[in-house]
């Protein structure tokens, strides 16, 4: 069972290739499907709009009751992480090493998102620290994460019910990702809004700004306030 998704397996990470980066992503199954708490600060709005069901994952079971292979793989990874943490981390380390070598052969820089569809405090597991020469990055709703390695870039995710935490994240120097319905405003919360859909390499973004994302998939129908506008 592979843990990391290849750089060409995601629409946004495909865009990163043109900028010289190969992004490998780890996808878990969200809590509502796996029963495992992989997103401790999730909200009803973000759960309803979760990218877990976007792209090739836009269906879970077919008419015969067969699970989408993508969701099955994500569920297997999630159970692996919770049931045998030591073996999981050992395999993840091995795959990261392999990914770095593969990217180098292609003249690319390997980068990693370990929270493709989760919000795990990866800084607590020693993985990121082992690869200090490579960038890891994630979106998070945990605004007060501490002891973050210098090679781990975090962008806070604004939701319908975390306004106070969003403001705290901005004060603490984190950029904030916000989802807008139709078009991006020039500013939001008195910060410049940049287009976050151009690529997924959040560590290249200027500091002290809002990462604007246009609603996609189920988010287009959001009425919770998760989507702005």
Secondary structure, DSSP 8 states (H G I E B T S, - for coil): ---EE-GGGSHHHHHHHTTTEEEEEE----HHHHSS-S-TT--HHHHHT-GGGSGGGS-SB-TTS-B-HHHHHHHHHHHHHHH-HHHHHHHHHHHHHHHHHHHHHTT-EEEEES-SS----GGGSSHHHHTTTS-EEEEES-TT--S--TTEEEEEE--TT-HHHHHHHHHTT--EEEEESSS--SEETTEEEEETTS-S-GGGS-SS-EEEEE--GGGGG--SSSEE-
